[in-house]
Amino acid sequence: MNKKSIVIILITVLIGALLSGCVDNPKTETQVTPAPTVVQTPAVKEPEGTIRVSGAFALYPMMLKWGEEYQKLHPKVNFDIQAGGAGKGMTDTLGGLVDIGMVSRKIVPAEEEKGAFWISITKDAVVPTVNKNNPSIAQLKANGLKREVFEKIFINETIKTWGQATGNESVKDKINVYTRSDSAGAAESWALYMGKYKQENIKGVAVNGDSGLAEAIKQDTLGIGFNNIGFAYDANTKNPVEGLEIIPLDINGNGKIDQNESFYGTMDEIVAAIGTGKYPSPPARDLNLVTKGKPTGIVNDFIKWTLTDGQKYIPEQGYVILPSSTITDGLKKVE
C-alpha cells in the first residue's frame, strides 16, 4: 500500500471518530429517591414557675391539698398559699400581688368591672359554734335555735342570755358574741342567713381569721360564733374540733331538731346535708377562684386541673362537689 493510500485511510478514520463524538448518546438518568421527611413532634414544655394564692380561710385547706397533688405531677411548679380572708384574696388579686384569690362569697359586679374573672370550684358551709361546756349545751343540741333567734343574738342584740335563747328563763348566763375582724366570706354568708345583712351588721368581739374565731370560742364557756366547717370539724377524726360544739339550725322552726334536721355529728354528715340541700344556702355557699382577667399559662392549667382530676380530692377534705353543669361551665370559661 502506497503512502497516499495510508494517508487517506487515516484521514477517513479520524473523520469518523470526530463524527461519532458529535452524535448525542441517550443518557440514562439515575432515579434518586428522596429521603423521607422526618416530622419531629415538638416536646411538650413541662409547666414551671410559682403560683401565688391568697384569700378565704374556707378554701385554704383545700388549696393546700390541691397544691400538694399538682406539684407531684409537675415538680417544677411551686405554690405560695396564704390565708387571710376573702376580702384580702380579692384585693391581692386585683392589685396583682397574687395570681389566684380564694373568695368564699359571691363576686359583685363592681369587682368584675375591675377585672375579676371567677370560677366556682367547690362548696362548703358556715355553722354556728359554741363552747362544748356551755351551760345550755344539752338543750341547744336537742332543740337547736331558730333563724330569728340567731338574728336577735348577732344583729339586734335583743337576746342577751342563754336562758333567753333557749327559752329557759332560769338560766341567766350572758351570751358572749364573737365575729370576724377580717373581711370574710364566712361572715357575709352568716349575715345573709340571718336576713338581708352584711358582715358589718354583725355585732360582737371581732377576731381575726377562722382559726382565731374558733380558738376564742374554745376559751370562752359562754361564747358563740360561726366557723367554716373546715375549722369547726377535725379533718382527721371527722368530729367537731375539740372544745367546740355545733348548734343545730331549727330549720322548720318547730322548737326541736327533727330527724331530717340532725346531721351535725360528723363532718361527713354535714357535708352530705350540704350536698343534698338539707342544710340551707346560705349559710352554705359556693367557693370561688378569682384571677385578674382570664388566666393563662400555668395558672390556667392549674385551674383546669382543679376542675377535672383535682375534683377527686374534694370529698376527703370535707368539701362538696358542685353539680356537673357548674363544673362544665367553669371549664368553658377557662378554655
HELIX and SHEET records of a PDB file:
HELIX    1   1 LYS A    3  CYS A   22  1                                  20    
HELIX    2   2 TYR A   60  LEU A   73  1                                  14    
HELIX    3   3 ALA A   86  LEU A   94  1                                   9    
HELIX    4   4 PRO A  109  GLU A  113  1                                   5    
HELIX    5   5 ILE A  137  ASN A  143  1                                   7    
HELIX    6   6 ARG A  147  PHE A  154  1                                   8    
HELIX    7   7 TRP A  162  THR A  166  1                                   5    
HELIX    8   8 GLY A  185  MET A  194  1                                  10    
HELIX    9   9 GLN A  199  ASN A  201  5                                   3    
HELIX   10  10 ASP A  210  LYS A  218  1                                   9    
HELIX   11  11 ILE A  229  ALA A  232  1                                   4    
HELIX   12  12 GLN A  259  GLU A  261  5                                   3    
HELIX   13  13 MET A  267  THR A  276  1                                  10    
HELIX   14  14 GLY A  297  LEU A  307  1                                  11    
HELIX   15  15 ASP A  309  TYR A  313  5                                   5    
HELIX   16  16 PRO A  315  GLN A  317  5                                   3    
HELIX   17  17 SER A  324  VAL A  334  1                                  11    
SHEET    1   A 8 VAL A  77  ALA A  83  0                                        
SHEET    2   A 8 GLY A  49  GLY A  55  1                                        
SHEET    3   A 8 ILE A 100  VAL A 103  1                                        
SHEET    4   A 8 ALA A 284  LYS A 292 -1                                        
SHEET    5   A 8 ALA A 116  ASN A 131 -1                                        
SHEET    6   A 8 GLY A 223  ASN A 228 -1                                        
SHEET    7   A 8 ASN A 176  ARG A 180  1                                        
SHEET    8   A 8 VAL A 205  VAL A 207  1                                        
SHEET    1   B 6 VAL A  77  ALA A  83  0                                        
SHEET    2   B 6 GLY A  49  GLY A  55  1                                        
SHEET    3   B 6 ILE A 100  VAL A 103  1                                        
SHEET    4   B 6 ALA A 284  LYS A 292 -1                                        
SHEET    5   B 6 ALA A 116  ASN A 131 -1                                        
SHEET    6   B 6 LEU A 244  ILE A 246 -1                                        
END                                                                             
